[in-house]
Amino acid sequence: MKKTVTLIVLVVALMVMPFFINHGGEYGGSDNQAENQIKVIDPAYHPWFQPLYEPASSEIESLLFTLQGALGTAVIFYILGYWKGKASRAERD
């Protein structure tokens, strides 16, 4: 039991640590490109609001975006599977 808990703690630590370590990586997405183009057109532009959480690097931001998409997809396909199973049960009865 102690070995299992230790392994779980290590896995969680390996998953969480990259969020707080600045790797200095440069990974630009379309948001950065759009903001740069807006600043070219209107140099006095200021964003309406600031993000609540700024990830340590762009790679982590990309990871969070992908994770959000994966979780959303999981929810959608769970619901579709639930409806399909419910319809299948109704046909059997």
N, C-alpha and C positions, 0 to 999 in steps of 0.2 A: 504494500500500500504506500509506504514512504517513497519507494522508487517511482511509482506512478505519479504521485504528487510533485516530486522533484522534476520529472520530465515535463509535466504539464506547465509548471512554473517557467522552466527554461524555454519551452515553445512559445508561451505567451510573451516572455521577455524578448525573444528574437523577433516576434511580430510587432511589438510596440516600440522597441528601441529606435528603429529607423525613422519614426515620426519625429524624434527629438534630436537627431544628429544631422547637422548641416554638412552635406557632402560636397557642396560647391558646384554641383552639376548644373548645366544649362540645358534646359529642355523647354522650348517655347511652343506654345499652342496658339490656336486661332484667337483666343482672347487677347493675348499680348500683341499679336499682329494688328488686331482691330484697334486696340488702344493706341498703338503707335501711329496708325493711319489717321485716327481722330485728332491726335496731337499735331500731326502735319497740317491738317485742314484748319484746326482751331487751336492754336498754342495756349489759349487761356482756358481750355477745357479742364474741369475738375470732376472726378467721379462723384456720383450722388451719395455713395456710401462706401464704407470700408468693410472688408470681410471680417467675420467674427473670429476665424482661425486661419492663420497663414502657415501652411506647411513649411517644413525646413527646406525643401527643395521642390522643383517642378516635377521630378519623378514621383514623389510621394503624392503630389496633387493629382497626377495622372492615375496613380494607383487608387486613390480614393474615388475618383470619377468612375473608374472601371468597376470598382467594388459596388458603388451605388447602382450602376447599370446592371450588374450581375444579380444583386439582391432584388431589384425591380423585376427583372426577368423571371427570377425564381418565384416571386409572388404571383405574377401573371400566369405562369404555367401551372402553378399549384392550383389556382382558381379554375383554370380551364380543365385540369385533370379532375378536380372535384366535381365540376358540372358534368363532365363526361361519365364519371363513375355514378353520379346520381341518376343520370339518364339511363345508364345501363341497368341499374338496380330497378328503376321504374318499369323497364321493358320486361324484366324477368318476373315481376309481380303480377 
